[in-house]
C-alpha cells in the first residue's frame, strides 16, 4: 500500500527576476515498509523532493497524498498537524536546540509527536545510536557526528509512519554510518516508509529501491543493480 504518492509534482522558484525549476513533473509512490534511497548530485532536486513530502514546502503544480491524506493546498495549521503526526525528519543541518541537552532534544521530538512514553524512550534511543554516555551534554559539547546522531535519535523516537533523512551519514565515520543505516532499515522492517537522500551511491546498494534524480526529474527508479546487498558488504 502506497503511503507516499506524488503525482506530477513541480516546484519552481523565482530567483533574481528569473525562474528556477527545482522539481519537474515528478510522480512517485512509496509503500509502507519500503526503504528507498533518492540518489543524485547536488542541485538535482533531492532536498526539494524531501521538503515536498515533509510539507516544509509546497508544490507549484501537482498533487501530494501522504497516508491517504491529500496535503496539496492544505492550510498551515493542517500541515503542522500532518508533520507532527506523520513525519520524522533527519535534517542535514541537525536543527538541534543549543540550550537543550541531547536527551532533552530527543524528548522534545517525542513530546511534539505526542507519542506515549514511559519516561525512558529518549535514553533508550540515544543508546541505540551510541550516545548512552552523552545524554546530558549540550550541543556545544558534542562533535558534529554526535550532533548528527542526536538528530537521528530524535527522528527515530517519534515513531512516525514516514521517516525522511537528508544525508544522514554525511558527518559520520563508516562504522557509525552503517549502524545508523541499520536503525533506519529496522524502522522500514517495522512498517515505516523510509526515504534517505544521499549523493553516496554505495549506500543505495543496500536499499529496496533507488530513485535517481537529475535536473529535477526522475531519471531512474528501481531496485539496485543485482538487488539489495547486506549492510555488512558496504564500503565507502
N, C-alpha and C positions, 0 to 999 in steps of 0.2 A: 504493500500500500504506500503510495507516494505521500510523504509528509511535507515535502517541499516541491512546489510547482511554479515554474516561471514560464510565462507564455509571451513571447515576442517582446521581452524587456529591453528597452533602450534608455540610456542615460546620457543626456547632453548637458554641457556646461557652457556658459558664456564667459569667455576669458579675453580681456583686452579688446572688446568690441567684436571678437570672432567667436566661433562655436567649436567646442571640442567634444567629440563623441567618445565617451569612456566605455560604454557598452552599446552594442548594436544588435538588435533583434535576437536576443538570447532566449532560447526555450530549453528548459531543463527540468527534470524531475529526480528527486532523491527519496528513496524508500526508508522506512524505519529500519534500523539495524544495519544500514549501509555506511561504509567507511570510504569516503570519497576524497581524493586529492585533486585540487584545482591547481594546475601547473601552468607556468608561463613566466616570461621575463618581466622586469619592471616596466610599468606602463601598459601592460596587456589587459588590464581591467579586473585583475583578481580581487583587489581590496574593494573596488566598487561593487563587484558582484556580492561579496560578503556583506557589505553595507546595505544592499538591497534586501537580502534575505533577513538580515537582522533589524530592518526598519530603522536604520540610522540615516538612511537617505531614501528618497522616493523616486520612482522611475518617471522619465519624461513620457514614455509610451509603454504599453504592455500591461500585463496583469500578474500579480503575485498572490498565491494561495499557500498558506502555511498551516499544517494540521487542520485542514478543512476550513480555514478562516481566510476570507479574502481581505487582505490588508491594503489593497490598492485604494488610494484615496481616503483611507481611514483618518479620523481626527488624531491630533497629537496625543490626547489622553488615551484613546483606544490603542495607539501604537505603543505608548508607555506600558499599558496593561499587558499587551501582547508580549513585549520584550521581557517583562517581569515573570510572566507565567510560562513562557515557551522557549526562550533562547538563553544559552550560556555563552559568553564571549571570552575568548582569549585574545587580547589585543597585542599587537606588535609593540606598542608603546607602554604596555603594562597597565597604565591607568590606576595605580595604587594610590591610596591616601597616605601622604608622608607623615601625618600626625597620628596614624594608627599603626599598631604592631602587626606582624604577619598574621597572627591568629585573629586579630580584630578586623583586618581587611577581609579575611575569608568569612568571618562571622557576618560581616556587613552583607556580603553576597547572599548568604543563607537567609538573612532577615528580609532582604528586599524580595527574594523569590518566595518568601513565606513558606519555606519548607519546614516540615516537622523535624525537630532536633532535640535529642536527649541531653544536649549540652556538651557532647564530646565529638560531634561531627567535624568541626573545624580542625581540631587537633589531629583527628584520625586521617583526614585528607592531606594535611600538611606532612604527616609522617609518610604517607604513600608517595609523596614527591621528594622525599629525602630531607625534609626540613623539621623533623621532630625535635631537633635541638635548637631551633631558631624561632620558636613560637612567639617569643616576647621581644624580638628585635624589631626596631623601626626600619623603614625603608632605607634611610641613610646608613644603616649598619649592615646592609645586605649588598652583596655583589650583584652585577647585572643578571647573571644566571640565576641567582637565588630569587631576585625580584620576579624574574620570568616564571619561576616555579610557584611563587605565591599567587601570581595571576592565574596560572593554570589550576591550582588548587581551588581558588575561588570559583572558577567556572565549573569545575567538576562537582563541587559541593552543592550547587544549585539543583542538581538532578533534573535539568531541563531536557525535554524531548529532542531539542535541536541544539547541537554544540558546534560553534563556529570558531576556528582557530586560525589566526593570521600569523604565519611564520613561527609556530610555537617552539621550534628547536633552534631558532636563529641565534640565541645568546648562550646556548648550552653546548657542553662537550658531547662527544659521540655517545658515551655510556649513558649520560643523563638523558640525552635526546631519545635514545631507544626506550628508556624507562618511561618517558612521557608518552611516546607513541603507543607503548603497551597499555598505558592507562586509557588513552583515547580509544584504542581498539576494544578495550573492555567495556567502555561506555556503549559502543556500537553493538557489541555482543549482547548487551542488556536491553537493546531496543532503541537506542538514540540514533538519530540521523546525524552523522559526524562529517563535517566538511573541514578539511585542512588546506589552507592556501600556502603554497611554497614555490620557490624557484628551484628547489633541490630535487632534481629528477630521481635521485636514488631513493628518496622517501616514497615516491609514487609506486615503486616496485612492490611495496607491501600493502597497497590499497586494494579494496574490492574493485574500484573503478577510478579511472583517471580522466578528468576533463581538462583539455588543453585550450588555453585562450591565446589569441594573438590579435592585436589591434582591436580589442573589444569584442571579438567574435569567437564563438566556439569552433575550433578547427579540429578537434578530436574528442571522442567520448567513447570509452570502452574499458575493458579490463587491461591491466598492464601486459605487455608482450610476454607470453609464456605463462600468464596467470600470476596471482599474488605469491610472493615468497615469504618465508618466515622472517620476523624482525631480526633474528639472530644472524641472518645472512646479509643484512645491510652493511654497507661500508661507505663512509664519507669523511 
